[in-house]
Each structure stands twice: as structure tokens, then as C-alpha cells.
Amino acid sequence: MIKRFDDVRLTMPSYELKNAYLELLDEQHQTGEDFFQSTLAQKDFGTFLDELNSQSKGINLPPGFVPMSTFWMIDSHQKILGRSVVRHFLTPTLEHHGGHIGYVIRSSQRNQGYGALILSLTLEKAHALGLARVRITCDADNIGSVKVIEKNNGVLSATIISQQTGNLISQYWIDL
């Protein structure tokens, strides 16, 4: 069973959350992680939001990219706990490694049940976008992600060597 938090929800990125996002970037910088597209957001937050909006519409995408919607998981205090993306369709490369959904939890908020929750909420968004089945991949040795995916009814379809990283990758399908 996935732990639910009454005060936590997914939202679209917005200018109202600028300070919360910049605070998140500062925290992640201190931990040495950069999962949150920090450079543009710190330089020009409005342009950063415009780019996320364009990505969701498939506008001005770099080669090999597909339209993807970005969501921020926030609590009632407007603290950003994590980020997720839903890629609207798969390329052969994404089916191999990357999948429809990617997610990351703020480093200070990990191991509290938020990973399973952000994936659950993001699966709802994927379903609303018309997806009936989603591919999710993770490094095979990332036990936390394996547990999160399996808690959300992920069915392991293969374990392969990533063509991009050379790492062992677990590939899952989740029916919506």
C-alpha cells in the first residue's frame, strides 16, 4: 500500500513557486546533485518555465527528445519535495532506457515514502494524458527505485545493459 500524505500534491511548475524551487536548487547543490535543471532556472526563471511549457507541447525540442510534462510535488507549505516528468510517447531509445516516467525526490526528503507517492501521482497524470501502459526503467542496483516501482505494480520485463551508460538497467511495465 502506498502511503498518502493529505497535504501533498502534484502541480505544474509556476512562477509562484520560484523561491521554493531556488531553495531546492541550493539544497541539491550542497549535496552535489543536479537533477533539477538548475542553470537556466537560476539565471532566468521565466524562460525556464517557458521552456518547460514548450517541452510539454513538443515545441523546440532537441533532437531525440519527445514532448514531456513536468510536475512538482509540493506540500501545504509550498515546499517542493520532488519532480516528475511524463514523456508523452516512447522512442526506441526511451523504451530501452528512460521510459515514460522519470522522478526524483529532494535529497532531504528521501526514505519517507515520497518516492512511491510521486510515482503513484505521476501515473495518474500519465493516464490523464491517455497512456494505458507505461515503461519505467532504473539502474538494477538502485534498490530504492526498484521498491518504488514494484510498490506501484511495476512488472519487470527485462534486465539489460544500457547502451547509454553501460549500467545494468531494469525495465518495467505498469498497466494503468
Secondary structure, DSSP 8 states (H G I E B T S, - for coil): -----TT-EEE---GGGHHHHHHHHHHHHHHT---S-HHHHHH-HHHHHHHHHHHHHT-S--TT---EEEEEEE-TT--EEEEEEEESS--HHHHHTT-SEEEEE-GGGTTSSHHHHHHHHHHHHHHHTT-SEEEEEEETT-HHHHHHHHHTT-EEEEEEE-TTT--EEEEEEEE-
